[in-house]
């Protein structure tokens, strides 16, 4: 998951509490990473950028979204 410095400690506490609540503490692992640490974190940013640019870029994102629903 993408790390946000302003909520880093709260995010960790929330994830820890959720694993205890749902009985999977110690079974799950998560990493709160800075975007530059994992290229997969770039994907949502790229999709959002395409959507905000509009035009053909937005249409390409919409097309992909529709394919996913098939």
C-alpha positions in Angstrom: 0.0 0.0 0.0 1.1 3.5 -0.7 2.5 5.3 2.4 1.3 8.7 3.3 3.6 10.3 5.8 0.9 12.3 7.5 -1.1 9.1 8.3 1.7 6.5 8.5 1.4 5.7 12.2 -2.5 5.7 12.2 -2.5 3.5 9.1 -0.3 1.0 10.9 -2.5 1.0 14.0 -5.6 0.6 11.8 -4.2 -2.4 9.9 -3.0 -4.0 13.1 -6.4 -3.6 14.8 -8.2 -5.0 11.7 -6.0 -8.1 11.7 -6.8 -8.7 15.4 -10.5 -8.1 14.8 -10.8 -10.5 12.0 -8.6 -13.2 13.5 -5.8 -13.0 11.0 -3.1 -11.2 13.0 0.3 -12.8 12.2 -1.1 -14.3 9.0 -1.1 -11.2 6.9 1.8 -9.0 6.0 1.6 -5.4 4.7 4.1 -2.9 3.7 3.4 0.9 3.6 5.7 2.0 0.8 6.7 5.3 -0.7 5.5 5.4 -4.4 9.1 5.3 -5.7 9.7 2.0 -3.8 7.3 -0.1 -5.8 6.4 0.4 -9.5 2.9 -1.2 -8.9 2.0 2.0 -6.9 2.5 3.9 -10.2 -0.4 2.2 -11.9 -3.3 4.0 -10.0 -1.5 7.3 -10.5 -1.2 6.7 -14.2 -4.9 5.8 -14.5 -5.9 8.8 -12.5 -3.7 11.0 -14.7 -5.3 9.6 -17.9 -8.8 10.2 -16.5 -8.0 13.8 -15.5 -6.5 14.6 -18.9 -9.7 13.6 -20.6 -10.2 13.0 -24.3 -8.6 9.9 -25.8 -6.7 9.1 -22.6 -10.0 9.0 -20.6 -11.6 6.9 -23.3 -8.8 4.4 -23.1 -9.2 4.1 -19.3 -13.0 3.7 -19.7 -12.5 1.0 -22.3 -10.2 -1.0 -20.0 -12.7 -0.6 -17.1 -15.5 -2.0 -19.3 -13.3 -5.0 -20.3 -12.7 -5.7 -16.7 -16.5 -6.0 -16.1 -17.0 -8.7 -18.8 
